[in-house]
Amino acid sequence: MPKLTREQGIELLEASKKQLEKTEGSKETLEVLLLAGQSVGY
């Protein structure tokens, strides 16, 4: 898995949240959210 900077992770989380609202939670989006969350230390 690629490591992200904190800023990239936050951007990814925001984008993923919007995407999640649109798609109502696809598996890929959830995996991306998990990756982003780990990167920013959630």
N, C-alpha and C positions, 0 to 999 in steps of 0.2 A: 504493500500500500504506500502511495506517495505521502510524504510529510508536507504539511502546509504551514505557512506562517500564520500567526494569530490573525492578521488582517485578512488574509485569504480565507481562512476558516470562517471568520465572521461574515464575510461577503457570501460565502458558500451557504452558510446557515440561513441568511436572509433570503437568498434566491431559492433555496430548497423549501423554506417555509411557504413562500408564495406558490411554488410549484406544487407543494403538498396540498395546499388549499384548492388548487385547480383540479388535480388528479384524485383528490381524496385518498392519498397515501398509497402509491405504488411501492413495491418492494425495493426497487432501485433507489427511489428517493429516500426511503428510510435508511438504506445502507450508506448513502451519501451523507445524510444527516448525522449518522453515527460517526462516520469518518471525520466530518467537520467538527463535531462535538469533541471528539478525542483530541483533535489538533489544537483546539482553543482551551482545552482542559475543563470541559463541562462534565 
